Amino acid sequence: SEIAAIGADFQNRNEAKFNIAIPDGGYAIDSMYAAFFADMDVGDAGVNYSNVTLPFNMGFAYKADFLEPNWKFPTAIFGPPFVPSPGFIGVKYLRSPLDALGNPLGLTVFSNTLNQGTGYPDPVGVKQLFRYLSGTSAPALGDLPCNSPTPPSQSHYCFLSQQFADTRFFESSGPFQLNPGEAKTIVVAYIQAAPTPAVVPYIGGDFKPGLPATGAEIASDTTLVRPIERALGWVTQRDVNLDGVITQNEVTSVKRSLLDKALVAQAVFDNKFLLPFAPQSPRFFLVPGDNQVTIAWQKSGTEDPVTGGDPYFAIASNPASTLYDPNFRDFDVEGYRIYRGRTTGDLQLVAQFDYSGTQMVDFTGTFAYTTDLNGNGLSECAPELGVQADCPVTFPSAVGVAHNLVGDVIQIPAGGRVQLANGSILILQADTAVSGGGSGFPGLSDNGVSFAYVDRSVRNQFTYYYSVTAFDVNSVRSGPSSLESPRKTQTATPRAAGPNVTQTAVVSGVYGSDGVKLDPTATYPAIDTLTGTFAGNMPPAADGSLLLSSAVIEALAAGDVATVTLDSVSAGTVGGIGAAPNIYITMKSGPTVVHQVVPAPEPGFNAAATTTGTYSLNAAIVPYDSAEARLFGLAFSQDVRMPVTFGASVIAGSATSPGRGTIIGRYGVAGGAASRYLAHSRWFDQGGTEPADPTITSSPDSTHNSGGLKGVAKIWAPQAYRNGTPPGAGTGFPVNAFLRGFVYGNSTAWYPGDFLVTWNADSSITVFDSTNHVPVGLAANGGPGFGFVNIRAFTAAAIASADIDDGTGTSDVNILGYHHAFGLRSTCDQYWGIGCAQLEAKAQVEPVDFNSDGVADGQGIGLVINGEYFMMQLSGGNLPSPLAGTKWHLRAVTGTMTATCTPAVQAVMTDCSAYTFSGGPQPSLAPGLTYKITVSQKYAVNTAAGGDLSRVHTVPDPYYVTNALEATANTKVLKFVNLPSRAIVRIYSVSGVLVQVLTHNDQTGGGELTWNLRNRNNQFVASGVYFYHVETADGKSKVGRFTVVNFAP
C-alpha cells in the first residue's frame, strides 16, 4: 500500500544515512514513559496551585484564595454541602500501561512546571523531558532540583510549588516497553467539582497544598491526609483488605465532590462506559384505511422478561459499585409514543400511552417530599442534607416508599435542594419524569397501552410517515429520568376500500350467566306517585365497558373475540376506613385465560352519592388471525396478542340503601330528608307487588319499614341515622350512631337489583339476581351474596355480648339484635376491632330483640343479602309453611326521592304521597356478569368480484400542473379511486392511442391506484383530454375521461 511504501522508504533513507540496519520487523522501545500535560487556569492564572492526591492517581488545580467575587455560583452545584467559591479541576488516570506483573503502572511521577526560570521550569528538549517524566532530574545536567524528600520513584512526585503561580503540571506513567506493532493506552478523565467547607478559613487568603502522602503512608498515619484533600471531599478511610495501603476505593468521600466524581469516572470507565439505555425500538406495522391509519406494534425487546431489561441495572444494583443506585429499575419501559409527519423531518406526537399501575420505589429519598408531616409549618425532607423530619420513612430505607407512576413524578437531582436558615428545605432543581424540562410530552396518565391505535386525523391519498417509540422512567440519580428509543419511520397512504370488500363487523354486549343479553341502556322503572312502589325491576349494570377499539380489527377471526367475567368481590370497606375489597376478574380469548385482581377504588366514607371510583385493566389475550394478518403485512410472532381493556366503577356508600340515610344524616351530603328515610330496599312476595308506602317508618313494621312478606310479622333494616337525630330519638327503637360502621364495612357489596329468594326444605335458600341474570351465592365472609346471621356462628367465633356492646340499649349475643351487625365482616375486623362471625347458608330461628332492651320480642331470623342486614320476626315464630318453594322478592334500591308525608318527612310517618324518584349509578358488582366482544363478520376481499364501478373516478380532475399530493415538481400524482382490489386500467389519448397500462392488485382491499402521468416511454404526458378503461377480474368494465393541464420541467 501507499503507507507501507512510505514506511519502507523512511527505513531505507535512515539506514543509508546513518549506516545502520533497522530490523525489518521493527524493534522494541523500552524504558518508555508517557505523560499527560495540562496548563489549568482557575480564575486568575497567576494565583494557582496544582498538586496531586496519590491514592486517586489524580492531579488537580485550584485558585489559592478561593475568591472570585464577580463569579456566579449556581446553588445546584455550589449549595450545601459545598461552598460558593472557585472549585477544583482534576485529571485522573483511569487506565495506564501494565507492569511486568500485569498491574497498572498508574501515575508514576507528578510534578509542577512553572512558566518562569525558577522553581521547576518547563522542560527544554527531549532529553530533559525524559528525565522529568522518569523522575530522574539531574542538577548536574542543568535540571533544577525536586522538593520531594525522597526520590520521585518513591514519593511519586518531583516538584510541588508551595507558592501560588501560573502553574502547570504533568503526570507520567512508566516505565514500560512498546514492542513492534504494539499499542499502549492511557485514559484520563477531566473532572470539575465545587469545594467543601474546608476552604472557608482560607477564602481571601492562601490555601497552600502541602506535600502529598502515598496510600501506604496514610494507612500507617492518617494525619497525613492534608487539609486540601479534605477540601477535595476526603472524609475518612479504612484499610478494608488490610494490605497496608489506602486505595481510592477505601476512601469515603463527600457525594459530588472531586474525589467522589473521580470514583464515578473510574466506575463508568471500568464498565466500558455503560450508562442507562434507552429502550429498544418496538416493531410496528401500519394498516391504511379510509381516512385513517391503524398502527399496531409489539412490545419493545427491553420488556422481554428473559432477554430484556436495562443493561445498566447490573451495575446500579450492585451495592459494592460506586454507581450503586437502589432506585434504578431493571424493567423500566413505561409506555409508547406514536409520531406522524408528512416527512421524516417534521414528525409530531400523535398519541402517548403509559402503563397503569406501575410504581417506582424510592429507597434513598430522591423523590420530592414537601408535605409537612410533623405540623410545624416547614417542609423538612432532604436525606442527603441530614434532614428527615418530614420524610415518610427514614432514608436510606430497606423498604422504601412506592410512588405510582402517574401525574407528576418528581425526583430531585443531586444538589437540587438546600436547607434554609429556618430549617425548611428549598427545592432549587426538580426533575419531572417525561413531561419536565420543556420536553413537550404530556404527563403520565395511566391510560394503558393498547399496542394498537387508529389515527383518524389523516386524509386519503396523502402519504404519511409514522414512528412508534418506547420510553422509560427511571432514577434521576443514574441518568435522565426518561429515555426514548430511536424514531424509526415507515410510510402509509390512507385509502378507501374497494367495492368488493366486506368490512369487519364487531359487536359487544353484557350477559348474565344464563346467556341472557342485558340492556345497559335500560332506565329505572317509574315510581307510583301515590304509593311509592316501582313498576318493575331495577336496571342492570351500566358502567362496564370492554374495548378493542384500537386493535387491528381487520385481522380478527369471526366469532367471540374476548370475554371478561366478574368472578367475585371480596369483603372490604369504603375509603378511609380500612382495606378496600378486591375485585376478581377473568379475561378470556380462545384458550388464553388471564385472572386479574383489582383493588376496588372505593370513594371515601363521606363521599356524595354521585361519587364513583373507576378502574380499568387490560391484557393482551386476543390472537391475530394469521391469514388475515398476512393480507396487511402484519408479521407478528405467534405469541403476539391484541389487548382488550375493561373498565368499570364502584359506588360510594351514600349510593347504597344501607348507607343512604347514614351519609345524609351524618354529613349532610346531597339527597334530602326523603332520600334519607324513604329511598331504601323493600321486600314483597314473588308474583305480588310491593306494599304501599313500603319504607315510611324506620321502626320494625309488617309492611312499612322494608316492605312486607306473608308469614313475616315484622321486618326491620336497622340503619344508623335513619331512625332520627340522634339515632333512635322518638322511635322507641334506639340505634347507636356507631352502626354506621356496618355501612363502612358492608355497603361495598351493594348494588341495585331484584333478587328472587326461593326457600328449600332444609331451611336454606337459593337466590337469583333477576336484574343481572346471575345466581347469588353464599358470602360467608362478606362481599356480594347472602348469608344468615345465626347466633351459633357468634358462639363459634367466641364473640361475647360485651364485644358487640356499643353503649346503646342492652346487647345480648344470644338474642338477635342490631348489635350483631358489629360481628359481621368487614365491620368486625376493619371497624369494630373484634372477631368475625361467618354468615351461614341455612336459617336458624332464634329470639329477636328489636328495641334493644335485652328481652326477646319474638322468634325470627337475621339475613344479610346484597350487603344489607334485615331482621325478620316470623308469624307464630316459624318459617313459612310449606317452606320448600316459598318465594320472596327483594328489590334493592336507593336514589334521590321526594314525597309529601304525614307528618312531615321524618323517622316515622303514617302516609306519603307525591313520590318522585331518580336512581343512582349501576355498578358491575354482580358475580357472574360477563362482557363480550364478538366479530359477527370478518374482513373479506372478494378478489373474483369487481363490485360497483359507478363511483370510479380520478383525483384531481382536472389535473392542473400540480396538486397537494405531490412532493416535488418531478413527482406527478393522479389517482384512480374506488377501484376494486384487482383491476387493469388502460389510458388512451383522445385519438385512441394507448398511453399507459396500469395494474391494480391490492390484496388488502384498497381501492386507489396512483399514476405518475408518464407514458409508456417514461415521458410526462402532454396536456389534453384522456380516456380510461377499467377492466375487472369478473369481466366488468367502465370507461371514463379526465383532463390534464401539464407542464413538463
Secondary structure, DSSP 8 states (H G I E B T S, - for coil): -HHHHHHHHHHHHHHHHHT----TT---EEEEEEEEEE----SSGGGEEEEEEGGGTEEEEEETT---TTS---HHHHSTTS-SS--EEEEEEEE--B-TTS-B----EEEEEESSSSSSB---HHHHHHHHHHT---GGGT------SS-HHHHSBS---SS-BSEEEEEEEEEEEE-TT-----EEEEEEE---GGGGGGTTS---------HHHHHH-GGGS-HHHHHTTEEEE--TT-SS---GGGEEE-TTSHHHHHHHHHHHHHTTT----------EEEEEETTEEEEEE---GGG-TTT-S-TTHHHHT-TTSTT--TT--SS-EEEEEEEEESSTTS-EEEEEEE-SS-EEEESSS-B-----SSSSS----BGGGTB-TT-SS-SS-SS-EEEESSB--EE--TT-EEE-TTS-EEE---EETTT-TT-----B------SEEEE-S--TT--EEEEEEEEE---TTSS-S--B----EEEE----B-TTEE--EEEEEEE-TTS-B--TT-----B-TTT--BSS------S-EEE-TTS-GGG--SEEEEEEEEEEE-----BTTS---EEEEEEEETTEEEEEEEE----BTT--TT-EEEEEEEEEEEE--HHHHHHTT----TT-EEEEEEEEEEE-GGGSHHHHHHHHHHH--TTHHHHHHH---EEEETTS---SSTTSBSS-BSSSSSB--TTEEEEE---TTTS-SSTTTTTS----GGGHHHHHHHGGG---EEEEEEE-TTSBEEEEETTTTEEE-B-TTSSSSEEE--HHHHHHTT--GGGG--SSSB--TTSB-GGGGGGBTTIIIIII-S--B--BSB---EEE-SS-BSS--EEEEEEEETTEEEEEEEGGGS--SS-TT-EEEEEE--EEEEEEEESSSSSB-SEEEEEEEEE----S-STT-EEEEEEEE--EE-TT-----TT-EEESSSEES--TT-SSTT---EEEES--SEEEEEEEETTS-EEEEEEEE-TT-B--EEE-SB-TTS-B--SEEEEEEEEETTS-EEEEEEEEE----
